[in-house]
Amino acid sequence: MNDNPMVEEVLETLWTAVEEEGMDLVSLERLGLAPDHPLLTEMVALGLLRHEDTSVRPTLEGRRESREAVRRHRLAERLVSDVLNIGESRMEDAACAFEHLVRRDVEESVCTLLGHPRSCPHGKTIPPGKCCEEGRTQARSAVLPLSAMKDGEEGTVAYLHEGDGGGILSKLMALGVLPGCRVRLLQRFPSFLFRIGLSQMAVDRTIAEAIYVRRAA
């Protein structure tokens, strides 16, 4: 893991270009680097990049490090948005500051605290970590899906996750299930019955798993 914030910013851009946009080579212009930039020299020396004329190609180590950098940044976005309630206008700056505090020794605890979120507030995928794959629960989640709440538990809708079931997000919004709404789970079986405002509604597990709730203090 590299502790240089500038290196991590380049790695994040690299991940977006290679893993999410399918690019093989990424231009130095895209990364904001000149051919003689000291940061480029450093990243090549660290074995993160291969420099090819006016472009770079990530090494296997570079791909691994860029994945981790993106994971930390998007977890930080979730942390400042869902737990600290920092608005979107200040979220990016706060996330950039917090991501460098979310190191590997606390990353899994932060992820668990957030309920292993699958996407950032902008809808981009958060690469899963070992804690997500193993379903660890060492830390009590501050944000969790409605499906994981107990009868009578209350909270505030933190965000809605579209998942694989197309149309879930629009259906929830049509029902008035929106971030910031107070929610109370009334029962889990045979369907998930919950109250928002003066309305009660019942949904199946797929929809309940799409509603992420910030626990009441």
N, C-alpha and C positions, 0 to 999 in steps of 0.2 A: 504494500500500500504506500502511495506517495502522499506526503503531507503538504505539498506545495499547492495552494489554492488555484494558481494559474494553470498548473498541469491538470488539475481536476476539471477546470472549466473547458479546456481543450478536449479532454477525454469525454466529457458529456456531449459536446458537439459531435465528436467522432462517433459515439454510439448512435446518436440520432441519424446521422448520415448513412452509416454502414448497416446497422441492425434494423432501423425502422424505415429507411428509404431505399435500402438495397444497393447502395453504392459500393463499388470495389475499391476505387481510388477516391480520395477526398482532397480537393484542392487546398493549397495553403491559404488562399484567399478566404475560403469558407471557414477556416480555423483562425483567421485573423493573424497569420504569421507570415513573415518574410523569409526567403530562403536562407538568410544569414542571421535569423533571430536566435538569440541564445537559448530560448525556451525549446526551439526545435532541436538544437544541438543536444540539449539536456535529455529530451525525451527519446532521441535516437540512442544516446549513450545508455539510457536506462533500459533499453530493449523494448520500448513501447511502440515505436514507429519504425518504418522503413521509408527513407526519403527517396522519392523518384521524381527528379526534375522539379516541377511546380506542384507536385501532389505527394501525398503520403499514403501508406497502407499500414493498418494496424497489425502488429504481431499477435500471436496467441496470447501473450502476456498483456499486450495492449487491449485486446478485446475483453479479457477478464477484468482488468482494472477499470476500463470504461463502463462495463456493466455495473461494477460496484459503485462507481462514482454517481451514475444515474440513479441507482437504487437509493443511495444516501440522500441525494438531492430531492427526490420525489417523496421519500419518507419525511424529510424535513418540511416539505410543502404541506403534507398531511398534518404533521405535528403542529405547525403554526396556524393552520386553518381550523382543524377540528378540536384541538385541545386548548390552544392559546387564544382562539377566536380572533385572530388577526385578519382583517379584511383583505380583499383581493388587491387593492391599491398598494398595500404595503407587504403583501405576502411574499413576493419574489425576493425583495431585499432581505426580509427576515429569514427566508428559507436559505438563501446563500450564506448568511451568517451562521445559521444553525447547522447546516449540513457538515461544516467542518468540525462541529462538536459531536456529531453523530458518528463516532468512530466504531470500529468493528467490535470493540469490547462491550459497547452498549447498544449497537445497532439492532440486535435481535430482541433485546428487551423493549426498545422503542417500537419495533414492528409489532410485537406481541401486545404492547400497551394500546396500540392503534387498532387491534383486531385483525392483523395481517391484511391490510388493504391491498386490493388488486390494481388500483389506479390512483393517479394523483388528482388533485382538484380540477386539472384541465382535461381529465379523461385519458391521459396517457398511461400505458401499462407500467406498473412498478415491477421490475424483475424480482421474482420470488427468492427468498433466502432459505437457508437450511431450516430456520424456525418455522417457516410457512409449510415446507414439505413434511416436516415431522409433527406439525400441529402442537408445538410446545405451548404451555400455559403457565410458565413461571411467574409472569407478571399479570395482574388482573387488568383486563382490557378496559380502557377508558372509552373506546369507541368499538362497537360490535354490531353485527347484523341483528335485526329484529328477531330472527329465527333462533338466536343464541340467548335471548333474554328470558328471564323467569316470569312466571305469572305475577302480575302486580307491579313489575318493575317499570320505572318511568325514565324518561330522558328527552333529549331534543334531537330531531332528525339532523344528522351531520351532513350526509350526502347520499345520493342515489347512484347505484352501480348498475349499468345497463346489462352487463354480463352477456351470455350467449343468446338469451331469449329476446329477440328483437321486438321492440315495442313496449317493453316493460317500463322504460323511463317515461314515455308519453302517457301510458296508462296511469302510472302513479301520480303524475302531475295533474292529470284530468280529475283524479280522485281528491286532489288537494293535499297530497302528501309531498311537502316541499321542505328543503333545508330550513331549519329554524323553528319548525313546528314542534310543539310539545306532543309527546306520544306516550301512551300507557298501554302495556300489553295486558290484556284481560285473560286470555287463555291461549294454550298452544295446540289443543286437540279438540275436535277433529280438524280444525283449521286454525290459523293464527288470527285471533280476534283482538283488535286493538282500537283505542280511542284517540282521535285527533280532534281537539276542540270539543264541539258538541256532537261530533259524528263518530259512529262506530262502523268498522268495516272488517270483513273477513277476507283473508287472502291465503293462497297456497304457499308451500315452502319456497318455491322458486322466487315468488315475489317478495316473501319475507326476507330472503337472503339478499335481496337487492337494496333493502332499506337499512342504512347504517345509522346507528343511534349513539349519541354521546350520553353516557350515563349521567343521571342526576347526581349532584353532590350528596 
